[in-house]
Amino acid sequence: MAAAAADDAAGKTIPAVKADTADTAASQPAVAAAPAGTAEKTVEKKPAAKKTTAKKTTAKKAEEPVKEEKKAPAKKTAAKKTTAKKTTAKKAEEPVKEEKKAPAKKTAAKKTVVKEQDEKAEKAKEAAVDAPSLDEVTIEEVKAVTAPVEEPKKPAEEPKASAEEKAAAYNAFNLDTIIEMANELGIEKTYDDYKKLLIANNDPEQIAKDLAQEATKAKSFTFEEDGYDVDLIPVLVAKVSDTIDWDAANLLPLGDRIQEACAMELGEDALANTNVYNTLFDTVREVLMIAQQENVHDLAQINEMTGADVKALVVKFMDVAYDILKSWQYNDVKYYEGFIYSVLSQFEELHQQLGTRAMMDVADLLILHGDFGLGDANYHYIIRENNIKDMIYFRFANVYRGIDRDKARAIAHEALQWVDGRYDYYQAILDILHN
């Protein structure tokens, strides 16, 4: 039973060994037949030896293709197809050699492709060389732009505006704007200056010619570029002339108007009082403009020129202003202050006679409108600059009687340091102090 089992095992095992060791059969000598008792051992040992040899042979054969190209799977397939005979093994070598050449063909094919690509690249380079480069194209464009161009023809001069067109444009402006334009031309005059010129000499054409001579900057302005020029002067004179009440101006000379203004009185009607103030103000201003233009500083000379008493006119104006400005605005007081100082400074005699009074009038009006600091400062200046102080102290204390009685008494008490019974206002100061 054991021998039969061994035979069956040998019969089953040996074919498998032949199939596995077919690759190495040609390289090993024939093995003598083993005794029946050792068949099982032989069968078990030979496959191990044959497998090892087969692996070595396969490894050796696999080395050569690896050098050229890693084709190990192809060689294993070829090795399986070979028989146990040497002749079959030798025949199997030829396909291997042919397979070894196969990479060479592939390499040759690759070289052919590379050559074709090189040829195409060379042709592309030649085509690129023949074609103009980007730099060259750019240079050509620059040359085309920078090519000499004919000088542009000078534009034809714009036609100058006619006198009628200029007059229409100037008439569209208001009088204040035209006066400002005339100032830019170098004519430094106000509306009152133009009005006085027309009243003194009602010859608009001659006045326009004289004003054109005063326009020192007229050459710098053109109507086409600046919108106005020296031709605006006749329009300016005409516009000022339209604002003058020629009936009143022609009927009464300046001397007569001064006398009428001095005869005006304030009343209960506020509008009538305003008219009195404005009439006196306009008359005094007209006298002042004449004196400034003629450079007159002597009171007797201006009286002769106007045919009236200018000092009486100024005093009347100061009286009316002192009464009416108490109920007007603070800004009206400040405007009056600047105006009356201009009038008095123009005439030396009037400045000496009325200067102190004008300063006290302004100081009183400032205090009555609540500007105590500036009003007090004015009074302290007047006291310091004058030797006769009784009237000044009296007015200073008196203006505070209806505002601050304690301050009025303090001012009166201070006055007694300088004022005694010899002065005209001594008793009036005592009344303020004790009442």
C-alpha positions in Angstrom: 0.0 0.0 0.0 2.9 2.3 0.8 4.6 1.5 -2.5 1.5 2.1 -4.4 1.0 5.4 -2.7 4.5 6.4 -3.5 4.1 5.5 -7.2 0.9 7.6 -7.3 2.7 10.5 -5.7 5.6 10.1 -8.1 3.3 9.9 -11.0 1.6 13.1 -10.0 4.6 15.1 -9.0 7.1 14.3 -11.9 5.2 15.9 -14.7 4.9 19.1 -12.7 8.6 19.1 -12.2 9.3 18.7 -15.9 7.1 21.6 -16.7 8.8 23.8 -14.2 12.3 22.7 -15.1 12.1 22.7 -18.8 14.3 25.7 -19.0 17.2 24.0 -17.3 17.0 20.5 -18.8 19.5 21.2 -21.6 22.2 22.4 -19.2 22.2 19.5 -16.7 23.4 15.8 -17.3 20.9 13.0 -17.1 20.2 11.6 -13.7 20.3 7.8 -13.0 17.1 6.2 -12.0 16.7 6.1 -8.3 15.6 3.1 -6.3 11.9 2.7 -5.7 12.3 3.3 -2.0 13.9 6.7 -2.6 11.5 8.0 -5.2 9.7 10.2 -2.8 12.8 11.9 -1.6 14.2 12.4 -5.1 11.0 13.9 -6.3 11.1 16.4 -3.4 14.8 17.4 -3.8 15.0 17.8 -7.6 12.3 20.4 -8.0 14.1 22.6 -5.5 17.4 22.3 -7.3 15.9 22.7 -10.7 13.9 25.8 -9.5 17.1 27.4 -8.2 18.9 26.7 -11.5 16.1 28.0 -13.5 16.0 31.1 -11.5 19.8 31.6 -12.0 19.6 31.0 -15.7 16.6 33.3 -16.0 18.5 35.9 -14.0 21.5 35.6 -16.3 19.5 35.9 -19.4 17.6 38.8 -17.9 20.9 40.7 -17.2 21.7 41.3 -20.9 18.4 42.8 -22.0 18.5 45.2 -19.0 21.6 46.8 -20.4 19.9 47.7 -23.7 16.3 48.0 -22.6 14.4 46.6 -19.7 12.4 43.8 -21.4 12.4 41.2 -18.6 8.9 40.0 -19.2 9.6 39.3 -22.9 12.6 37.1 -22.0 10.6 35.1 -19.5 8.0 34.3 -22.1 10.7 33.2 -24.5 12.3 31.0 -21.8 9.0 29.3 -21.1 8.6 28.3 -24.8 12.0 26.6 -25.0 12.4 22.8 -24.6 14.8 20.9 -22.5 17.1 20.3 -25.4 20.2 22.4 -26.1 19.1 22.8 -29.7 15.8 24.4 -28.6 17.8 26.6 -26.2 20.0 27.8 -29.0 17.1 28.5 -31.2 15.6 30.4 -28.4 18.6 32.6 -28.4 17.9 34.0 -31.9 14.6 35.6 -31.0 16.3 37.1 -28.0 18.9 38.6 -30.3 16.2 39.8 -32.7 14.5 41.3 -29.7 17.7 43.0 -28.7 17.8 44.6 -32.1 14.2 45.9 -31.6 15.3 48.7 -29.3 17.8 49.7 -31.9 15.1 50.0 -34.5 13.1 52.0 -32.1 16.1 54.2 -31.5 16.5 54.5 -35.2 12.9 55.4 -35.5 13.3 58.0 -32.8 16.3 59.4 -34.5 14.3 59.7 -37.7 11.5 61.5 -35.9 14.1 63.8 -34.2 15.7 64.5 -37.6 12.3 65.3 -39.1 11.6 67.6 -36.1 15.0 69.2 -36.5 14.4 69.8 -40.2 11.0 71.3 -39.3 12.7 73.5 -36.6 15.4 74.6 -39.1 12.7 75.5 -41.7 10.8 77.4 -39.0 14.0 79.2 -38.0 14.6 80.1 -41.6 11.1 81.3 -42.0 11.5 83.3 -38.8 14.7 84.8 -40.1 13.0 85.8 -43.3 10.1 87.3 -41.5 10.6 90.8 -39.9 11.1 90.8 -36.2 9.0 92.6 -33.7 11.8 95.1 -33.0 12.1 95.8 -36.7 8.4 96.4 -37.1 8.4 98.7 -34.1 11.4 100.7 -35.5 9.6 101.1 -38.8 6.5 102.4 -37.0 8.6 104.9 -35.0 10.3 106.1 -38.2 6.9 106.6 -39.8 5.7 108.6 -36.7 8.9 110.7 -36.5 9.1 111.4 -40.1 9.4 115.1 -40.9 6.0 116.8 -41.1 5.2 120.0 -42.7 4.9 122.9 -40.4 1.3 123.6 -39.6 -0.1 126.7 -41.1 -0.8 129.5 -38.6 -4.5 129.8 -37.9 -6.1 132.8 -39.4 -6.6 135.7 -37.0 -10.1 135.9 -35.6 -12.0 138.9 -36.8 -12.0 141.7 -34.2 -15.4 142.6 -32.7 -17.0 145.8 -34.0 -17.7 148.8 -31.7 -21.4 147.9 -31.8 -20.8 144.4 -30.6 -18.6 145.6 -27.8 -21.1 148.2 -26.7 -23.8 145.6 -26.6 -21.7 143.3 -24.5 -20.7 146.2 -22.1 -24.3 147.3 -21.7 -25.2 143.8 -20.5 -23.1 144.3 -17.4 -24.2 146.3 -14.4 -22.5 149.5 -13.4 -20.5 148.0 -10.5 -19.0 145.4 -12.8 -18.0 148.0 -15.4 -16.4 150.1 -12.6 -14.3 147.1 -11.5 -13.3 146.5 -15.1 -12.2 150.1 -15.4 -10.1 149.7 -12.2 -8.4 146.7 -13.9 -7.5 149.0 -16.8 -5.8 151.3 -14.4 -8.5 153.9 -13.7 -8.7 154.1 -9.9 -12.0 155.9 -9.4 -15.3 155.2 -7.6 -18.9 155.9 -8.7 -18.8 159.2 -6.8 -15.7 160.2 -8.7 -17.4 159.7 -12.1 -20.5 161.4 -10.9 -18.6 164.4 -9.7 -16.8 164.7 -13.0 -20.1 164.7 -14.9 -21.7 167.2 -12.6 -18.7 169.5 -12.9 -18.5 169.2 -16.7 -21.4 167.6 -18.5 -19.4 166.6 -21.5 -19.4 162.7 -21.6 -17.3 162.5 -24.8 -14.5 164.6 -23.4 -14.6 162.9 -20.0 -14.3 159.5 -21.8 -11.2 160.7 -23.6 -9.7 162.0 -20.4 -10.4 158.7 -18.6 -8.9 156.7 -21.5 -5.6 158.6 -20.9 -5.7 157.4 -17.3 -6.1 153.8 -18.3 -2.4 152.9 -17.9 -3.0 149.1 -18.3 -5.3 149.3 -21.3 -2.8 147.8 -23.7 -2.7 144.6 -21.7 -6.4 143.9 -22.3 -8.3 142.9 -25.5 -11.9 142.3 -26.0 -11.3 139.0 -27.8 -9.2 137.4 -25.0 -10.3 139.3 -21.8 -13.8 140.2 -22.6 -13.3 143.9 -22.2 -10.9 146.7 -23.3 -10.6 150.5 -23.2 -13.7 150.9 -25.3 -15.8 150.2 -22.2 -15.1 153.7 -20.9 -17.8 155.5 -23.0 -20.3 153.0 -21.8 -19.2 153.5 -18.2 -19.6 157.3 -18.5 -23.1 156.9 -20.1 -24.2 154.6 -17.3 -23.1 156.9 -14.6 -24.8 159.8 -16.4 -28.1 157.9 -16.4 -28.0 157.7 -12.6 -27.7 161.5 -12.0 -30.7 163.7 -11.3 -29.8 166.3 -13.7 -32.7 168.6 -12.9 -31.5 169.0 -9.3 -27.9 169.2 -10.3 -28.5 171.9 -12.9 -30.9 174.0 -10.9 -28.8 174.4 -7.7 -25.1 175.0 -7.6 -23.1 173.4 -4.9 -23.1 176.5 -2.7 -26.8 176.7 -2.7 -27.2 173.1 -1.9 -24.9 173.5 1.1 -27.0 176.3 2.5 -30.2 174.2 2.1 -28.6 171.3 3.8 -27.5 173.4 6.7 -31.1 174.6 7.1 -32.6 171.1 7.5 -33.8 170.0 10.9 -34.6 166.7 12.5 -38.2 166.0 13.5 -40.5 163.2 14.7 -40.7 161.4 11.4 -37.9 158.7 11.2 -38.0 158.6 7.4 -37.7 162.4 7.2 -34.8 162.3 9.7 -33.1 159.7 7.5 -33.4 161.9 4.5 -31.8 164.8 6.4 -28.9 162.7 7.4 -28.4 161.3 3.8 -28.6 164.8 2.3 -26.0 166.2 4.7 -23.8 163.1 4.2 -23.9 163.4 0.3 -23.2 167.2 0.4 -20.2 166.8 2.8 -18.9 163.9 0.6 -19.1 166.1 -2.5 -17.1 168.8 -0.8 -14.6 166.3 0.3 -14.2 164.9 -3.3 -13.6 168.3 -4.7 -11.0 169.1 -2.0 -9.2 165.8 -2.6 -9.1 166.1 -6.4 -7.9 169.7 -6.2 -5.6 168.9 -3.3 -7.2 171.6 -1.1 -6.5 171.6 2.6 -7.3 175.2 3.5 -10.7 175.9 4.8 -10.9 179.4 3.3 -9.9 178.1 -0.1 -12.7 175.5 -0.1 -15.2 178.1 1.1 -14.3 180.2 -1.9 -14.5 177.3 -4.3 -18.0 176.2 -3.1 -19.3 179.6 -2.3 -20.5 178.4 1.1 -19.5 178.0 4.7 -18.0 174.5 4.8 -17.3 174.5 8.5 -21.0 175.2 9.2 -21.9 172.3 6.9 -19.6 169.9 8.8 -20.8 171.0 12.2 -24.5 170.6 11.1 -23.7 167.1 9.8 -22.0 166.1 13.1 -25.0 167.3 15.2 -27.4 165.3 13.1 -25.2 162.3 13.1 -24.8 162.3 16.9 -28.6 162.4 17.4 -29.7 160.0 14.8 -27.0 157.3 15.1 -27.9 156.6 18.7 -30.9 154.6 17.4 -29.1 153.2 14.3 -26.9 150.2 14.0 -23.4 149.7 15.4 -22.0 149.3 11.9 -23.4 152.7 11.0 -21.4 154.3 13.8 -18.2 152.6 12.6 -18.9 153.9 9.1 -19.5 157.4 10.3 -16.3 157.2 12.4 -14.1 156.6 9.4 -15.9 159.1 7.2 -15.8 162.1 9.7 -12.1 161.5 10.4 -11.4 161.6 6.6 -13.3 164.9 6.3 -11.5 166.6 9.3 -8.0 165.3 8.2 -8.5 166.9 4.8 -8.8 170.4 6.4 -6.2 171.3 9.0 -8.3 174.0 10.6 -11.3 171.8 11.0 -9.2 169.1 12.5 -7.9 171.5 15.2 -11.3 172.9 16.0 -13.5 169.8 15.7 -11.2 166.8 16.1 -11.6 166.4 19.9 -15.4 166.8 19.6 -15.6 164.2 16.8 -13.6 161.7 18.9 -15.9 162.2 21.9 -19.0 161.9 19.8 -17.8 158.6 18.4 -16.8 157.4 21.9 -20.3 158.2 23.3 -21.9 156.4 20.4 -19.7 153.3 20.9 -20.6 153.2 24.6 -24.3 153.7 23.9 -24.1 150.7 21.5 -22.4 148.6 24.2 -18.8 148.7 23.1 -17.6 149.9 26.5 -14.0 148.9 26.0 -13.4 150.8 22.8 -15.4 153.8 24.1 -13.5 154.0 27.4 -10.2 153.7 25.5 -11.1 156.6 23.3 -11.9 158.8 26.3 -8.7 157.9 28.1 -6.7 158.8 25.0 -8.5 162.1 24.7 -7.9 162.9 28.4 -4.2 162.1 28.1 -3.7 164.3 25.0 -5.6 167.4 26.3 -4.6 169.8 29.0 -8.1 171.2 29.6 -9.9 168.2 30.9 -13.2 169.4 32.5 -15.4 169.1 29.5 -13.9 165.7 28.6 -14.5 164.3 32.1 -18.0 165.7 32.1 -19.0 164.0 28.8 -17.3 160.8 29.9 -19.2 160.6 33.2 -22.4 161.9 31.6 -22.7 159.2 29.0 -22.7 156.5 31.8 -25.5 158.2 33.8 -28.2 156.2 32.1 -26.1 153.1 31.8 -24.1 152.6 35.0 -24.5 155.3 37.7 -21.7 154.0 39.9 -19.3 154.1 37.0 -20.5 157.7 36.3 -19.8 158.7 39.9 -16.4 157.0 39.8 -15.4 159.0 36.7 -16.7 162.2 38.2 -14.7 161.6 41.4 -11.6 161.0 39.3 -12.2 164.3 37.5 -11.8 166.2 40.7 -8.1 165.4 40.7 -7.8 167.8 37.7 -10.9 170.0 37.8 -11.7 172.7 40.4 -14.0 175.8 40.7 -12.0 177.6 38.0 -13.3 175.3 35.2 -16.6 175.7 33.4 -17.7 172.1 33.9 -16.8 171.8 37.6 -20.4 172.2 38.9 -21.8 169.8 36.3 -19.2 167.2 37.5 -20.3 167.7 41.1 -23.9 167.2 40.1 -23.0 163.8 38.6 -21.0 162.9 41.8 -23.7 163.8 44.3 -27.0 163.0 42.5 
